[in-house]
Amino acid sequence: MVLKTKKIYPELRRTTGWGMENEHEFICGVIEGFYGRPWTLDQRTDLFKKLEAFRLNYYVYAPKDDLKHRLSWRELYTSEEAESLRHMITEARLHNQNFVYALSPGNDIRYSDEADIYAVRKKLEQVHSLGCASFALLFDDIPKEMHPLDQQRYESFASAQVQITNRTFEALQQPTFMFCPTEYCETRAIPSIDDSEYLDTLGRFLHPAIHIMWTGPKVVSRWLTPAHCERVEKVLRRKPLIWDNYFANDYDIRRLFLGPLQGRPLAVRNSISGILLNPNNKHEANHIAIASTSQWRYAEEPNDDDESKSQSVEAILDKALASWEALFNTETPEVPTVKPQTIQDLQEIVIEGETKIGCIDTPSTSDLGSGRSEPLEMEADSFVPPDISAEVPLPVMAIDEMVHAVLATPNAQENEPDPSVVVNSLVPEYNTCTVMGTPILPCSHKNSSEEAAQMDGHVEEKSQEESPRSPVAAVTNSQTQITKGELRRLVDLFYLPFQYGKQGEELLESLHFLMTNAHREDDRYSPTDSGFHEAIQYIYQFVNEFNSLYWKIINCSNKPLLSELLPYIWETHGTLSVVEGVTHWLASGNLQKELRVSPATWKNADYDDEPWTSMCPIRGFPLDIAHTLATADGLLDLLRNRNPLPMSVRTFHVRNVTADDMDQLHYIFGSSDSSKNEELFDRYFGPYLFSVSEPQFGFISYEEWSEEDGGELKFPHCAVAGIRDVGAYLGTLWVEYSEMMFVKYCSTRNTKNDKDQKAVREEIDSWKPPMISSEILSKFPSRINLHAKCGTDDAVAAKRVIQTLATVLTYSGSIGVHILCQPDDYQQISFLAKLNFELIPSKRNDDLEVYALPLGGFFHFPPILQSLNAVNPAEKRPDEEMNPC
């Protein structure tokens, strides 16, 4: 049932003291101040409802890449743009929000040019005429040098900015006004907070009624203390207004921050004029951030004699999750589904260099600090999470656009935003199109043959009897209801910039422990200590439970929420499939030597430098998994590969091949004749799985779902097998394998004479895997053989099994892999190109081409590892001493 938010507000006021006279004295809300794609009008309206429901009171319009906010700040709004703004302002007022319009003229303003000063005033007056009563001027992330003409008139940036701000403030009749300085955090203060002439000028000459924004010790501050804020207040001669980037992810949109607000003791509220969250740029991902901030805002500081009323961060998160759970299970208007890209489309998808994600200008790295806060404490039962839900369909992007936008690697070396991402969020085209290239949402209730026709662009025909039941089948509400406990697992993987949640950390620790100790095992599941077995079981359980959550989310009723979370859970699901496959291989006792495992960087609890630097111990879940698995640079590059592939939202598992998988492997070859499938398997796949002297290198990807009678069915996507040293194999093991096949097929074909046996011998000899030059084998000694039932849907699974196989081959000493392809097999060649395989010139008598990928190279541990021992966690800077809440 969809509840209208207005119906719950009277109850909130009665139970939580909404009507306090000092309610609006403390600024608490959200600033849309990130780089990248701005929110839409519908998303902002939904935000106003959430802010009201959680008793927050401010929204600041400041999207960095909205056209007329920053890049074209001088231009007045057209009539249709003005109408959009008027609508936004009205909606904010209807939901008890103070709408603050911010302008960012700092990039190219001429402070000495009266025309520019007039342009600022004229722009704000236009917005004032639309009903806006609060404003802000932002001078963050701008060039560090003034125009020569400005230098002639003003002594400094500060004096120039003060004059234009004061004049604008007076011209608008002294409304609520905010100012973001160029030195907006401690690391930007030159030379320091106490000695900055810039900050001192602001404090002395900026009108005392104007709020000055401040992000804390860093751009993204892990901890914010009363002592720090009091230092800033002393210089600015007013309490700072905190622009809090704790949840901002515009410096790396591959990450999300779903955890609760922490590191800000309750006592900080007495040292600031307010706090504005600059959150994730994915609107739907900010529920817990907003809910926990509301709890922080209204919590009562516990008395020393009444500590029982305080609650931990865990309790705060639990309350926030309760209200988020309701949103996941709230039905919203459907959006249409479309056919996914075909394998032919794969050839047309190219990455033109690295994708640049605009981010907050990255300052130089400062010395590591270790001041940290006490646990966030709040009065028990001081907050009742509201039941809120979106009542309008929010725009969703095409699935390939969403996933590619998130997974493309940002260029960390550049700090200025890419002008190509600038858009205009106030025009109808940006907001009225409900679906921007509709997403793939697996809500189909078609039978298996209908779905196969829709989902698989070029799959060979299968009879109804052969086609397995579609995993995208009709599901009941009870099957797709997402619980608070399941959401907690998701939150723990995408927790906060500087730490994982409990379950995320336990998963990384289990994988790290397994890789460190697996070489000691001689027999399957016979660990030398109980921790080995526990680590294996924890990984299996986590993967299975996350797959269940993934399936529920892609079938959840709230489509706007799904559309924004899908890229992240999709990538996590694929990453966990590699972890699952590697775990199966290690648990089977295949590792024959000790691994050089990367240290557990995520345990550095005292790190507080900027999260985008190379020093940060947390890179985001998929990347931290890649760094944990990788033992060589080439392997790390493969595991971090994010080139786009044909999209599929199927769930799948990866594990090493066993004798029980023969029927599944035969099915992959696609013939309706089972004996023919077996022969194809023996010829093209069997040689890669035959080994008597070293571990087998074979993996299968499959879907698993329950039949109504309680049985389990497995639908194989693809299988991959490898030979660690193809030169040595062809010299010895092939003879043994070919002899075994000769005996088998002489028996199955009932050969009765030498002629028939000779024919079988010649046929078996023709199966011998081709040899390539020793020069190529010296660099790429391992061969991979991949087989998939269908190309389009299984490209993602194929990528994951190749990553899994390459990982264990590297563990066994391989420095490179190669695959043999027919020159006209454009589908496979295009697929391999997406994994960065390259064509290796070779002089061959046959038509096969060699595509190779290096896996070796000395693995360079992250710089943070070199500094961990240099930092004394016990040291605290004087201004960072934490006072109890």
Secondary structure, DSSP 8 states (H G I E B T S, - for coil): ----GGGGHHHHHHHHTTT-TTTTTSEEEEEE--SSS---HHHHHHHHHHHHHTT--EEEE--TTBTTTTTTTTS---HHHHHHHHHHHHHHHHTT-EEEEEE--TTT--TT-HHHHHHHHHHHHHHHHTT--EEEEE--S--SS--HHHHHH-SSHHHHHHHHHHHHHHHTTS-EEEEE-SS-BGGGSSS-TTT-HHHHHHHHHS-TTSEEEE-BSSSS-S---HHHHHHHHHHHTS--EEEE-TT--TT-TT----S---S--GGGGGGSSEEEE---SSGGGGHHHHHHHHHHHH-----TT-GGGEE-HHHHHHHHHHHHHHHHTS------------HHHHTT----S------------------------EETT----------S---EE-HHHHHHHHHS---TT--S--GGG-B-TTSHHHHT-SEES----------HHHHHHHH-SS-----TTTS---SS----HHHH---HHHHHHHHHHS-BTTB--HHHHHHHHHHHHHHHHGGG--STT--SSHHHHHHHHHHHHHHHHHHHHHHHHHT-S-HHHHHHHHHHHHHHHHHHHHHHHHHHHHHTT---S-------GGG-TT--S-TTSTT-S---HHHHHHHHH-SSHHHHHHHT------------EEEE--GGGHHHHHHHT--S-HHHHHHHHHHHTHHHH--SSS--EEEEEEEEEE-TTS-EEEEEEEEEEEES-HHHHHHTHHHHHHHHHHHHHHHHTT--SHHHHHHHHHHHHHTS-----HHHHHH--EEEEEEES-HHHHHHHHHHHHHHHHHHHHHTT--EEEEEE-TT-HHHHHHHHHTT-EEE----SSS-EEEEEE--S-----THHHHGGGS-TT---GGG-----
